[in-house]
Amino acid sequence: MSTFDCLLIGHLVADWMLQNDWMARNKQRHWLAPAILVHCGIYTLILVTSLWFTHPLTLAPPPYALFAAGIFFSHWFIDAANLAAGWMRLLGQTRLHFVQVMVDQTMHIVVIAVLVAVLL
């Protein structure tokens, strides 16, 4: 399995299976809401663990640290700022919730792909 495949599975587990209702409802209350910080912490831990499965001891600490920082802060910004809704307003897209979820997920997956391409 490729690095990206492992990270995609980690993303699905962290963003869907491990995000509870409290996190989902409260993560956009303010930039430092406990819900967003907990969610991003769990998300980052799961993705770094997923990365470890494909690169257990082959990466020096700096790429792991940069990857973790990139994952945490990008996930925090996308979710806390509700970037998907802003993008949809900018482009005049539908307001269907399902579409917003797909835009949000696409943003997260693009970030993962960019980090893999740049750092790994």
C-alpha positions as CSV (number, residue, x, y, z in Angstrom):
1,M,0.0,0.0,0.0
2,S,1.3,3.4,-0.9
3,T,2.0,6.3,1.6
4,F,-1.0,8.2,0.2
5,D,-3.3,5.1,0.5
6,C,-2.4,4.8,4.2
7,L,-2.9,8.5,4.8
8,L,-6.2,8.4,3.0
9,I,-7.4,5.6,5.2
10,G,-6.1,7.5,8.3
11,H,-8.0,10.6,7.1
12,L,-11.3,8.6,6.8
13,V,-10.8,7.0,10.2
14,A,-9.9,10.3,11.9
15,D,-12.3,12.7,10.2
16,W,-15.3,10.3,10.2
17,M,-15.1,7.5,12.7
18,L,-13.3,9.4,15.5
19,Q,-15.0,12.7,15.2
20,N,-18.0,12.6,17.6
21,D,-21.1,14.9,17.6
22,W,-19.6,17.3,20.2
23,M,-16.6,17.9,18.0
24,A,-18.7,18.3,14.8
25,R,-21.2,20.7,16.4
26,N,-18.7,22.9,18.3
27,K,-15.6,23.0,16.2
28,Q,-16.6,26.3,14.5
29,R,-17.6,28.2,17.6
30,H,-14.3,30.1,17.7
31,W,-10.7,29.6,16.5
32,L,-9.5,28.0,19.7
33,A,-12.6,26.1,20.7
34,P,-11.8,22.9,22.6
35,A,-13.7,20.9,20.1
36,I,-11.6,22.0,17.1
37,L,-8.3,21.5,19.1
38,V,-9.2,18.0,20.2
39,H,-10.4,17.0,16.8
40,C,-7.3,18.3,15.1
41,G,-5.1,16.7,17.7
42,I,-6.7,13.3,17.2
43,Y,-6.7,13.8,13.4
44,T,-3.0,14.6,13.4
45,L,-2.1,11.7,15.7
46,I,-3.9,9.3,13.4
47,L,-2.3,10.6,10.3
48,V,1.2,10.6,11.8
49,T,0.6,7.0,12.9
50,S,-0.6,6.2,9.4
51,L,2.6,7.7,8.0
52,W,4.6,5.7,10.4
53,F,3.1,2.5,8.9
54,T,4.7,3.3,5.5
55,H,7.9,5.0,6.8
56,P,8.6,3.5,10.3
57,L,12.2,4.5,10.7
58,T,13.2,5.8,7.3
59,L,12.3,9.5,7.9
60,A,14.3,11.8,10.1
61,P,12.3,13.7,12.7
62,P,12.1,17.0,10.7
63,P,9.8,15.5,7.9
64,Y,7.6,14.0,10.6
65,A,7.4,17.3,12.5
66,L,6.7,19.3,9.3
67,F,4.1,16.8,8.2
68,A,2.4,16.9,11.6
69,A,2.4,20.7,11.7
70,G,1.1,20.9,8.1
71,I,-1.7,18.4,8.9
72,F,-2.7,20.0,12.2
73,F,-2.8,23.6,11.0
74,S,-4.4,23.0,7.6
75,H,-7.1,20.8,9.2
76,W,-7.7,23.5,11.9
77,F,-7.9,26.3,9.3
78,I,-10.2,24.3,6.9
79,D,-12.6,23.3,9.7
80,A,-12.5,26.3,12.0
81,A,-12.9,28.8,9.2
82,N,-15.5,26.6,7.5
83,L,-13.5,27.1,4.4
84,A,-15.7,24.8,2.3
85,A,-18.7,27.0,2.8
86,G,-16.7,30.1,1.9
87,W,-15.4,28.4,-1.3
88,M,-18.9,27.4,-2.3
89,R,-20.2,31.0,-1.8
90,L,-17.3,32.4,-3.8
91,L,-18.1,30.1,-6.7
92,G,-21.9,30.4,-6.4
93,Q,-22.3,26.7,-5.8
94,T,-25.3,25.0,-4.3
95,R,-25.9,25.1,-0.6
96,L,-26.6,21.4,-0.2
97,H,-25.0,20.1,2.9
98,F,-23.8,16.9,1.0
99,V,-21.9,19.1,-1.5
100,Q,-20.3,21.1,1.4
101,V,-19.1,17.9,3.0
102,M,-17.6,16.8,-0.3
103,V,-15.8,20.1,-0.8
104,D,-14.5,19.9,2.7
105,Q,-13.2,16.4,2.2
106,T,-11.6,17.3,-1.1
107,M,-9.8,20.2,0.6
108,H,-8.4,17.8,3.2
109,I,-7.4,15.2,0.7
110,V,-5.6,17.8,-1.5
111,V,-3.6,19.0,1.5
112,I,-2.5,15.4,2.2
113,A,-1.5,14.9,-1.4
114,V,0.5,18.1,-1.4
115,L,2.3,17.3,1.8
116,V,3.2,13.8,0.5
117,A,4.5,15.3,-2.7
118,V,6.5,18.0,-1.0
119,L,7.8,16.4,2.2
120,L,7.9,12.7,1.4
